[in-house]
Amino acid sequence: MAEYDLPRDFRIRFAADFRSVYDRRCGKSDQYVLIYGRENRLLHSRLGLSVSRKVGSAVERNRWKRSIREAYRLQQRLIPTGYDWVVIPRKQRPPALRQLQSSLQTLTRKLARKLEQR
């Protein structure tokens, strides 16, 4: 079970790290989430969450964060490594976990290809 954990080192926590991802201006989106990414020169990928008040109440924002973290945690072996990912949810209720997993996997792969071409 330890292979599916999401330790603190695998999360983006500082404003400067979020800013560096946003400054890269490279993103992909679908009906559920918008994902920005950039290469991080590490052996693993890191996840950052940006859930604004526009998404809803604190309960809804926390539900989004839990759902995204869980989907990422379960899919991290299939998501490209060596990148920083910032996930921003759309203004709606969180989708089913399977849909969110599929969305994260698809968007991160497309975004990794886009980043490699730059």
Secondary structure, DSSP 4 states (H G I P E B T S, - for coil): -GGG---GGGB--SHHHHHHHHHH--EEE-SSEEEEEEE-SSSS-EEEE---GGG-SHHHHHHHHHHHHHHHHHHTTTSPSSEEEEEEE-SS----HHHHHHHHHHHHHHHHHHHHH-
